[in-house]
Every structure is written in structure tokens, then in C-alpha cells.
Amino acid sequence: MTRPTRSRAELLNVLRAHEAELRARGVETMTLFGSMAREEATGGSDVDLAIRPGAGFCAGGFDHFGRLDALRDCLIALLGCEVDLSRRLPYGRDWPA
């Protein structure tokens, strides 16, 4: 899989341009973190994204994992590089209520 060749600003612009599509997939919010967010990415870096799924993200149970995989595949296609997708914010933090 290819590694990110875009800058942080370019990645954020791509995500903003596809906001409606990502929301239609059930994403309420998304946060870029890791080396790309800090602008310290190297050739071996991936794009780290944390999502907060909306109420209609999945039907529950194992459907959740299928939706996460499909969303990750979508993000890989949009960004053109490897994506590490998480439901939690980095360092064990959770989304505010």
C-alpha cells in the first residue's frame, strides 16, 4: 500500500471535500492525529484517523466491524494511502458527551 505523499493541509482538504459522503456513511466527526497531524510523517507513515460514529452508523453487533472496514476502504481510496482507523481518540481519550 502506498504511503501519504500529501501534506496535512491537502489531506484535510480531501476529507472536507468528501464530508457529505462520509456523513452519509454514518461518520459524525473525524479527527486526524499522529505523525500526519504533527507534520512529522515519513515514507513509512500511514494516516491515523479517529471517528465518532453517528447513531445510524450500523445495525449493531458484527455489522459494526463491516462498516468500519468499508469506511477504511473508502478512506484509502479517497486519500490514496494506508489509513489506520480508530473509534477512540489517541491516548485512550474518549469523545466528549
CYANA upper distance limits for C-alpha pairs under 8 A (distance plus 0.5 A):
  1 MET  CA     81 CYS  CA      6.95
  1 MET  CA     82 GLU  CA      6.52
  2 THR  CA     80 GLY  CA      7.50
  2 THR  CA     81 CYS  CA      5.35
  2 THR  CA     82 GLU  CA      6.77
  3 ARG  CA     43 GLY  CA      6.67
  3 ARG  CA     44 GLY  CA      6.94
  3 ARG  CA     45 SER  CA      6.75
  3 ARG  CA     46 ASP  CA      6.45
  3 ARG  CA     80 GLY  CA      8.36
  3 ARG  CA     81 CYS  CA      5.40
  3 ARG  CA     82 GLU  CA      6.52
  4 PRO  CA     43 GLY  CA      7.94
  4 PRO  CA     45 SER  CA      7.52
  4 PRO  CA     46 ASP  CA      6.94
  4 PRO  CA     47 VAL  CA      7.60
  4 PRO  CA     79 LEU  CA      8.28
  4 PRO  CA     80 GLY  CA      7.72
  4 PRO  CA     81 CYS  CA      5.78
  4 PRO  CA     82 GLU  CA      7.91
  6 ARG  CA     10 GLU  CA      6.21
  6 ARG  CA     11 LEU  CA      6.74
  7 SER  CA     11 LEU  CA      6.77
  7 SER  CA     36 MET  CA      8.18
  7 SER  CA     39 GLU  CA      8.03
  8 ARG  CA     12 LEU  CA      6.74
  8 ARG  CA     36 MET  CA      6.36
  8 ARG  CA     37 ALA  CA      6.76
  8 ARG  CA     39 GLU  CA      6.93
  9 ALA  CA     13 ASN  CA      6.65
 10 GLU  CA     14 VAL  CA      6.81
 11 LEU  CA     15 LEU  CA      6.83
 11 LEU  CA     79 LEU  CA      7.37
 12 LEU  CA     16 ARG  CA      6.58
 13 ASN  CA     17 ALA  CA      6.55
 14 VAL  CA     18 HIS  CA      6.92
 14 VAL  CA     78 LEU  CA      7.84
 14 VAL  CA     79 LEU  CA      7.63
 15 LEU  CA     19 GLU  CA      6.55
 18 HIS  CA     22 LEU  CA      6.76
 19 GLU  CA     23 ARG  CA      6.54
 20 ALA  CA     24 ALA  CA      6.60
 21 GLU  CA     25 ARG  CA      6.91
 22 LEU  CA     26 GLY  CA      7.20
 22 LEU  CA     27 VAL  CA      6.19
 23 ARG  CA     27 VAL  CA      5.24
 23 ARG  CA     28 GLU  CA      6.71
 25 ARG  CA     57 PHE  CA      7.22
 25 ARG  CA     71 LEU  CA      7.86
 26 GLY  CA     53 PRO  CA      6.28
 26 GLY  CA     54 GLY  CA      5.75
 26 GLY  CA     55 ALA  CA      7.97
 26 GLY  CA     56 GLY  CA      6.40
 26 GLY  CA     57 PHE  CA      4.73
 26 GLY  CA     58 CYS  CA      8.26
 27 VAL  CA     51 ILE  CA      7.04
 27 VAL  CA     52 ARG  CA      6.67
 27 VAL  CA     53 PRO  CA      5.15
 27 VAL  CA     54 GLY  CA      6.10
 27 VAL  CA     57 PHE  CA      7.40
 28 GLU  CA     51 ILE  CA      7.84
 28 GLU  CA     52 ARG  CA      5.97
 28 GLU  CA     53 PRO  CA      5.73
 28 GLU  CA     54 GLY  CA      5.31
 29 THR  CA     51 ILE  CA      6.21
 29 THR  CA     52 ARG  CA      5.61
 29 THR  CA     53 PRO  CA      7.60
 30 MET  CA     49 LEU  CA      7.12
 30 MET  CA     50 ALA  CA      6.10
 30 MET  CA     51 ILE  CA      4.88
 30 MET  CA     52 ARG  CA      6.81
 31 THR  CA     49 LEU  CA      6.04
 31 THR  CA     50 ALA  CA      5.60
 31 THR  CA     51 ILE  CA      6.90
 31 THR  CA     89 LEU  CA      8.19
 32 LEU  CA     36 MET  CA      7.99
 32 LEU  CA     37 ALA  CA      6.28
 32 LEU  CA     47 VAL  CA      8.09
 32 LEU  CA     48 ASP  CA      6.46
 32 LEU  CA     49 LEU  CA      5.24
 32 LEU  CA     50 ALA  CA      7.10
 33 PHE  CA     37 ALA  CA      5.35
 33 PHE  CA     38 ARG  CA      7.90
 33 PHE  CA     47 VAL  CA      8.40
 33 PHE  CA     48 ASP  CA      6.02
 33 PHE  CA     49 LEU  CA      6.66
 33 PHE  CA     50 ALA  CA      8.05
 33 PHE  CA     90 PRO  CA      7.78
 34 GLY  CA     38 ARG  CA      6.90
 34 GLY  CA     47 VAL  CA      8.02
 34 GLY  CA     48 ASP  CA      6.35
 35 SER  CA     39 GLU  CA      6.35
 35 SER  CA     40 GLU  CA      5.29
 35 SER  CA     41 ALA  CA      5.29
 35 SER  CA     45 SER  CA      7.61
 35 SER  CA     47 VAL  CA      8.35
 35 SER  CA     48 ASP  CA      8.49
 36 MET  CA     40 GLU  CA      6.51
 36 MET  CA     41 ALA  CA      5.64
 36 MET  CA     45 SER  CA      8.27
 36 MET  CA     46 ASP  CA      8.32
 36 MET  CA     47 VAL  CA      6.79
 36 MET  CA     48 ASP  CA      7.98
 41 ALA  CA     45 SER  CA      5.95
 41 ALA  CA     46 ASP  CA      8.39
 46 ASP  CA     81 CYS  CA      7.47
 46 ASP  CA     82 GLU  CA      5.69
 46 ASP  CA     83 VAL  CA      6.13
 46 ASP  CA     84 ASP  CA      7.23
 47 VAL  CA     81 CYS  CA      7.97
 47 VAL  CA     82 GLU  CA      6.86
 47 VAL  CA     83 VAL  CA      5.25
 47 VAL  CA     84 ASP  CA      6.50
 48 ASP  CA     83 VAL  CA      6.50
 48 ASP  CA     84 ASP  CA      5.30
 48 ASP  CA     85 LEU  CA      6.65
 48 ASP  CA     86 SER  CA      8.32
 49 LEU  CA     83 VAL  CA      7.75
 49 LEU  CA     84 ASP  CA      6.73
 49 LEU  CA     85 LEU  CA      5.57
 49 LEU  CA     86 SER  CA      6.74
 50 ALA  CA     85 LEU  CA      6.34
 50 ALA  CA     86 SER  CA      5.09
 50 ALA  CA     87 ARG  CA      5.83
 50 ALA  CA     88 ARG  CA      6.32
 50 ALA  CA     89 LEU  CA      6.13
 50 ALA  CA     90 PRO  CA      8.26
 51 ILE  CA     85 LEU  CA      7.89
 51 ILE  CA     86 SER  CA      6.76
 51 ILE  CA     87 ARG  CA      5.55
 51 ILE  CA     88 ARG  CA      7.52
 51 ILE  CA     89 LEU  CA      8.41
 52 ARG  CA     87 ARG  CA      6.52
 52 ARG  CA     88 ARG  CA      8.09
 52 ARG  CA     95 TRP  CA      7.71
 53 PRO  CA     57 PHE  CA      6.14
 53 PRO  CA     87 ARG  CA      8.08
 57 PHE  CA     64 HIS  CA      8.11
 57 PHE  CA     67 ARG  CA      8.01
 58 CYS  CA     63 ASP  CA      6.50
 58 CYS  CA     64 HIS  CA      5.90
 58 CYS  CA     67 ARG  CA      7.19
 59 ALA  CA     63 ASP  CA      6.54
 59 ALA  CA     64 HIS  CA      7.59
 60 GLY  CA     64 HIS  CA      6.21
 62 PHE  CA     66 GLY  CA      7.28
 63 ASP  CA     67 ARG  CA      6.67
 64 HIS  CA     68 LEU  CA      6.75
 65 PHE  CA     69 ASP  CA      6.68
 66 GLY  CA     70 ALA  CA      6.64
 67 ARG  CA     71 LEU  CA      6.53
 68 LEU  CA     72 ARG  CA      6.58
 68 LEU  CA     85 LEU  CA      8.33
 69 ASP  CA     73 ASP  CA      6.70
 70 ALA  CA     74 CYS  CA      6.70
 71 LEU  CA     75 LEU  CA      6.69
 72 ARG  CA     76 ILE  CA      6.66
 72 ARG  CA     83 VAL  CA      7.14
 72 ARG  CA     84 ASP  CA      8.16
 72 ARG  CA     85 LEU  CA      6.89
 73 ASP  CA     77 ALA  CA      6.79
 74 CYS  CA     78 LEU  CA      6.70
 75 LEU  CA     79 LEU  CA      6.41
 75 LEU  CA     80 GLY  CA      8.46
 75 LEU  CA     83 VAL  CA      7.44
 76 ILE  CA     80 GLY  CA      5.89
 76 ILE  CA     81 CYS  CA      5.92
 76 ILE  CA     82 GLU  CA      6.29
 76 ILE  CA     83 VAL  CA      6.41
 77 ALA  CA     81 CYS  CA      7.97
 88 ARG  CA     92 GLY  CA      7.27
 88 ARG  CA     93 ARG  CA      7.14
 88 ARG  CA     94 ASP  CA      6.16
 88 ARG  CA     95 TRP  CA      7.72
 89 LEU  CA     93 ARG  CA      5.69
 89 LEU  CA     94 ASP  CA      6.20
 89 LEU  CA     95 TRP  CA      7.44
